[in-house]
Amino acid sequence: MNRRMTRAGTISGTVRVPGDKSIAHRALILGSVARGEQIVEGLPLAADVASTASCLRSLGCAVTEMADGRVRISPGSWKHTATIDAGNSGTTARLLAGLVAGLGIDCTIDGDASLRRRPMERIAAPLRLMGAEVTTAADGCLPMRIRADGLDGIVYHPPMASAQVKSAVLLAGLSASGDTTVVEIAPTRDHTELMLGAMGAPLSRHANSVTVTGRSPLDALTVAVPGDISSAAFFMAAAAICPGSEVRVESAGINPTRIGVLRVLQEMGAEIAMENRTTSGGEPTADIIVRSSSLEGVVIDGAIIPSLIDELPLLAVTATQARGTTVVRGAGELRHKESDRIGCMVENLSRLGAEVEELDDGFIIRGPCALRGAAVDSFGDHRIAMAMAVAGLVAEGTTTVEKAEAVDISYPEFFRDLDRLLR
């Protein structure tokens, strides 16, 4: 499916984005090993989350959609052997690797062609240290087979900042003997730790480490999933760069480990306010209001990168409308997402006439740029599809986003919601 975008007059109104995928994955997975029935409200319809639910069912867990739209997770009868398909979801594959290692299931994890290109040795390595037998494909990717007969707790120092690696090790640690500690080189999103704490896990956190004590029960919760800040960011950036615009995003998650995009937009000069702050299940939420602003280029690097890694394609688009130079460094992980997001964004923005330079671990954009409509490619990547749709709002003429159906991975109703806000 191709999507044609034309220059917007303004973008204004109120939108409620789908529930946060990161929290939804964890609510399903942790609910599968909890005492009692975990109830999840606001589960997003994203394909990635559906992959996690499907994999849990394949492993023997009961995941049931209720009449009122909520989802019930009940521990079932775990299978001894299983093959599961994680689809396009790296979170599904990596977190479930930790879960099945701890449960002792002889499990093969596979995925689609895109997921088969993403690195899995970063997960296999710590699981081997804990005592699991893990094999991956020759290139270190899926399919991955995991077999374990009891795990031992470890102290693990991941070589990269990765919430997925941290979460996989902690999930395995739930079933391991003794304590399992992950020491991070930079802070990453902490949804796993927050939910484990809310479910009664014996958990301790320090400046750069988290420890879980294995073989302790978890208590089921009712989890209300807040709006996904990564999805909200597309409307926030669009409001910031389209003159005369104002958008309110209701009940968005504002977890401090996830709002790097808000901090960068504010540093660039965006006018942002928050109202109706509250907390649900340990996760803070608020209504976020963004108004059109005069933006300046910034340098994005260092410790803030993990907190906005998914929003960097969108920030690249935003930078084209800012005065001065925006530099992104230290974001080499972007090359290992659903696509090579550095190369793909540089190619697409160049097609629109942006002055953009590719770096090994980021990019340089000099603005403001008078973008011109052209055909651009999503490369099957949902973040790129949505980012280029936002670019089309400020480009002269028509911008055609090819393979725009990629948005279904995280936000199937993105274009419907965007159309409602266009004036």
Buried (B, 14 or more C-beta within 10 A) or exposed (E): EEBEBEBBEBBBBBBBBBBBBBBBBBBBBBBBBBEBBBBBBBBBEBBBBBBBBBBBBBBBBBBEEEEEEBBBBBBBEBBEEBBBBBBBBBBBBBBBBBBBBBBBBBBBBBBBEBBBBBBBEBBBBBBBBBBBBBEBEEEBBBBBBBBBEEBEBBEBEBEBBBBBBBBBBBBBBBBBBEBBBBBBBBBBBBBBBBBBBBBBBBBEEEEEBBBBBBEEEBEBBEBBBBBBBBBBBBBBBBBBBBEEBBBBBBBBBBBEBBBBBBBBBBBBBBBBEBEEEEEBBBBBBBBBBBBBBBBBBBEBBEEBBBBBBBBBBBBBBBBBBBBBBBBBBBBBBBBBBBBBBBBBBBBBBBBBBBBBEEBEBBBBBBBBBEBBBBBBBBBBBBBBBBBBBBBBBBBEEBBBBBBBBBBBBBBBBBBEBBEEBBE
